[in-house]
Amino acid sequence: MKRPFYHYLMTERDPNKKDAVTIFANSAENDGSFPKQSEDYDEISAYLELNGSYLPSMDVFDEAWTRYIDRNAD
């Protein structure tokens, strides 16, 4: 079983870096409603579309998701 997306995303946090995925990770950490246990793209995507005002573009989520899949490949 792979780890939830949120757990991966937290590895991308950094107070000094300013790339889009890092900013997303830093913001998601402060989102108390983020689906922290989910491994499901559609569930997280739907959540972010409705509640991710801190996400400038869903392309950022897609980039982070690709990294997540690459790092959790069996």
C-alpha positions in Angstrom: 0.0 0.0 0.0 1.4 3.4 -0.9 1.3 6.3 1.4 -1.4 8.9 1.1 -0.9 11.9 -1.3 -0.8 14.3 1.6 2.0 12.5 3.3 4.0 12.7 0.1 3.1 16.4 -0.3 4.4 17.2 3.1 7.9 16.1 1.9 7.8 19.0 -0.6 7.4 21.7 2.0 10.2 24.2 2.4 10.0 27.7 3.8 12.7 29.0 1.5 11.8 27.5 -1.9 9.2 29.3 -4.0 8.4 26.9 -6.8 4.7 26.1 -7.4 4.7 22.6 -5.8 6.5 23.8 -2.7 4.0 26.7 -2.3 1.2 24.2 -2.8 2.6 21.9 -0.1 3.2 24.8 2.3 -0.4 25.9 1.8 -1.9 22.4 2.1 -0.3 22.0 5.5 -2.5 24.8 6.8 -5.7 23.3 5.2 -7.4 21.5 8.1 -9.9 19.9 5.7 -7.5 18.5 3.2 -8.2 14.8 2.6 -5.1 13.6 4.4 -5.6 9.9 4.1 -6.6 9.8 0.4 -4.7 8.1 -2.4 -7.4 8.8 -4.9 -6.7 11.4 -7.6 -10.4 12.1 -8.3 -11.2 12.6 -4.6 -8.3 15.0 -4.1 -8.9 16.8 -7.4 -12.6 17.4 -6.6 -11.7 18.7 -3.1 -9.1 21.1 -4.5 -11.5 22.4 -7.2 -14.0 23.3 -4.5 -11.7 24.3 -1.6 -8.2 24.9 -2.9 -8.3 28.7 -3.3 -4.6 28.6 -2.4 -3.9 26.6 -5.6 -3.3 29.0 -8.5 -3.9 26.3 -11.1 -4.8 22.6 -11.1 -1.7 22.1 -13.2 0.3 22.5 -10.0 -1.7 19.6 -8.5 -1.2 17.5 -11.6 2.6 18.1 -11.4 2.6 17.2 -7.7 0.5 14.1 -8.4 2.9 13.0 -11.1 5.8 13.2 -8.7 3.8 11.3 -6.1 3.1 8.5 -8.6 6.7 8.4 -9.7 8.0 8.1 -6.1 5.4 5.4 -5.1 5.8 3.2 -8.2 6.1 -0.5 -7.3 
